[in-house]
Amino acid sequence: MRILRSAINLVPAFLLMCMVLLTTLSVISRFAINAPLPDDYELTRLLLGVVVCWGVAGAFRNESHIYLDVFWGRLSDKMKNVVGRIGALISLLIMSGYCTALFIKVQDTMRAHLQTLDFGIPIWGFQAAAWLGILAAVVVLLKQVISPARHEPVQILM
């Protein structure tokens, strides 16, 4: 689980850095030689999809998704665990369906031999990396359903 936690934190950070470098190099090349880098827009778009999928896993891992605070704050610790498990179970079902659909999409893209326009980089690799992010989210949610984290009482600072 420690490897998964590290991957959930490091993969999106590394890919965001790649996106920034690619965009920066493209801007510099447009300014210096009046020509963009080949495939810069398409690669950035594909990397953004991977980052979003890994970001979903990070949000579920850190439990930093949206809560209805008015409702949540009035619950006892035992009820918070019950509601947390129900929420994790519903999220697990939805993310499992999305994980399956994305896996099918990866296979379809692989069979179709889709590539980027300029460099001919296979697109299925980016989709597979995004699928791994969603798979990580499913694993995190499965762990939360089986053994949820203990929620500490909410402190209101004024």
C-alpha positions, 0 to 999 in steps of 0.5 A: 500500500505504501508503493501505491500511496507514493505512486498516487503522489508522484505520478501526477506531480511528475506528469504536471512537470512534464506538461509545464516543460512541454508548454514552456518549450513550445512557447519558447520555440514559437517565439525563437523560431516561429514554429511550435513543437510537433505534437505539443498540444496533443501530448499536453492534452493526453498528459492532462487526462492522465493527471486528472485520473491520478488526481481522482485517486489522490482525492480518494486517498486523502479523503479530500473530496466534497463533504456536506459539512452541515450534515457531516458535522452533526453526526456521531463518530460511529455514524460518520464511519457508517456514512463514510463506508456507504459513500466509499461503497457507492464511489467504488461501484461508480469507479469500478464501472468507469475502470472497466469502461476505460480498460475497454477503451484502451483495448479498442484504441490499441487495436485501432493503432491510433497515434499522434499526428506528428511523432506517431506516438501510440495513444493507448499508452496514455489511456493505459496510464490514465486507466492505472490511475482509476485502478488505483482509485478503485484499490483505495476505495476498496480499502476504505470500504473494508477498513475505513479510516477513523474520522476525528471530531471536526473542530470549528475555528472562529 
